[in-house]
Amino acid sequence: MTSMSRWLDVEVGTDDIDLNTLPSNLALVDLQNDKDYKLLVADFGKGEEGPKLKVFKGTMQTSDILLPELPLGIVGFYTSEAMPRSMPIIAVAFSSAVYLYRNMKFFYKYLLPSVDLSVHEMDIWKQLINSENQTPEMITILQENLKAIPPKILSLQSQNFLALTLDQQLEYLEQAAELPMWKPPEITCISTLKMNSIDQYSVSCLVVGTEDGYIIILDPQTFTTLSQAKLCPMKKTPYRMITTGLYNVDYRITVASREKSVCLLKRESTEGRILFNTEEHIISIEVITADESIIVICTDNTMSCYTKKGKKQWCVNLEHRPISMTLVPVLHLGVTLVGVALTSGHVHFYEGKARLDTLFVRDVASVMRFGRLGQEEHVLIVVTGSGNLMLKILKRTADFNSSAAGVEPAPSAAAGHKPWLIPKKSKLFLEQSARERENAVPMHEAFQLELNRLRLLATRTLLDAHAKSENFMGVGAMEPIGLTAEVEGLGPVFRVTLFVENKSKERAVAGLAVLFHAHTAHYRVTNPYIKVPLISPGGKLKFPTKIEEVFEENINPDVFFRPVTGQAGDRALVKVLLLKEDRKRPVLAATVQMPPTDPMMLPFEKIQSGYQNNAVDWEIERKN
């Protein structure tokens, strides 16, 4: 079985199709809500032809509209779940604005929020421009005033001016000194994030990445800022974003930057962090939904896989330089492949490190997208470097197991587990899903109520334990101190060994004492009060003592079987208190469950007399 036999070639329209676009400018959207998905391409145009938004139905271009400038990205999403379902919104990102289209007609323009220049910064620049102040002494003073302004609101001109030496600053002010002008922020990438549900037609938020390293999430109804976060503490420019999760539950935004790093932004965080850095520039990234692993292709002809925590799992050296990448989820087979297009014209499909399939497209596949087109669920869309559009339909009988691939899998992939086979959705599952969507608010409220009850119970238990000092680990001003006990022997005399440990690595502990608290009618402690000497950092001391169990003249036989009958009660408990000088309450407390005495360790006459007395009592009770 050859690799080409898994795909069906589709002839696309006429030879007039000549596309000039980027991977971020392709989208598959159900424009009319008729489950007939259209291909939307934001085309740059060639020559005198301006940029256009082109719509393809199947293999034929049906319409196009002019765009005001070069597009940077295009996405489709829904803003309401009301029935009848409204038409999806098409968002096209430009330099500093996002144009929103409904029914392929422009209806709203979103502009990135601009920040006014600081009045204090403008006053400083007016002084710098003045020729009377262009002396080393005055420039040094004004430079210190500029440094006092937070870098977040400082203009780019001021930041560049502070990076110059004193001689360069004097030369700059003499040649081209002018007041700083705030340029509007630029958009670099765009994506969407589901709001409450992963359903296909659920509401989504618009996510925008800016040139100055900020990620902005917009409200789907009002298109105002829901949240804004910085990519990482250092200035990083986002290049491509992958969003996973739900905005109102938990989400992760994985961002590839132009500075050879991948950053992560989580829910309710005002600043992201760097997951990992790469040796060369990043061409594209994808996130596999199953385990949230990150696939990265770089300019050094490598494809690498990282965990969601940024740990590198494996790396594959590619035969040629990679151009583009897309995920190929085949749900009915339970696999998610990664398609990588190379400069040689080949498209390789990987599952992990194993290459399972290869396509040859006779040209460089500059843009790839896999998804639903028309009525077909598995269509690979390829835009070549020469502008040609190709469609490849995956056969329903296609198999991607190792034996059918024709390529030997890597040892690590062969040793892995077989992917799960996802069953088809049953009627019961669909009814339950609909019930959960209808009762989402009451179910969430009930869950939060039970969660709050659990938290309250845990807090009360912790407070009660703190009030009774029933803890074996001390923290706070006492430094971490541990108290444990061991019981040895068959009875009636037991050997109890206490261990007092100073878990601090820096401070010693002094002024401690141990006190045994037990019922005198049941136990007799040889040394109930023990003074603890100074314990060095990390030190551990042990204190042995003897505890004797006291019996009455008439021994009740149930005493020997109290672990079985559960009638031990407080009789079998010995409390050990750790005291500290100048403190009224115990520092620590440990409760020791004493074992029963072995009857063989007591005199036979004493046990026999106890049995006889109990027999007389039983006979009297029987007669009464």
Buried (B, 14 or more C-beta within 10 A) or exposed (E): EEBEEBBBEBEBEEEEBEBBBBBBBBBBBBBEEEEBBBBBBBBBBEEEEBBBBBBBBBBEBEEBBEBBEBBBBBBBBBBEBEEEEBBBBBBBBBBBBBBBBBEBEBEEEBEBEEEEBBEEBBEBBEBBEEEEBBEEEBBEEBBEBBEEBEEEBBBEBBEEBBEEEEEEBBEBBEEEBEEBEBEBBBBBBBBBBBBBBEEEBBBBBBBBBBBBBBBBBBBBEEBEEBBBBBBBEEBBBBBBBBBBBBBBEEBBBBBBBBBBBBBBBEBEEEEBEBBBEBEEBBBBBBBBBEEBBBBBBBBBBBBBBBBBEBEEEEBBEBEBBBBBBBBBBBEEBBBBBBBBBBBBBBBBBBBBBBBBBBBEBEBBBBBBBBBBBBEBBBBBBBBBBEBBBBBBBBEEEBEBEBEBBEBEBBEEBEEBEEBEEEEEEEEEEEEEEEEEBEEEEEEEEEEEEEEEEEEEEEEEEEEEEEEEBBBBEBEEEBBBBBBBBEBEBEBBBBEBEBEBBBBBEEEEBEEBBBBBBBEEEBBBBEEBEBEBEEBEEEBEBEBEBEBBBEBEEEBBEEBBEBEEEEEBEEBBBBBBBBBBEEEEEBBBBBEBEBBBBEBEEBEEEEBEBBEEBBEEEEEEEEEE
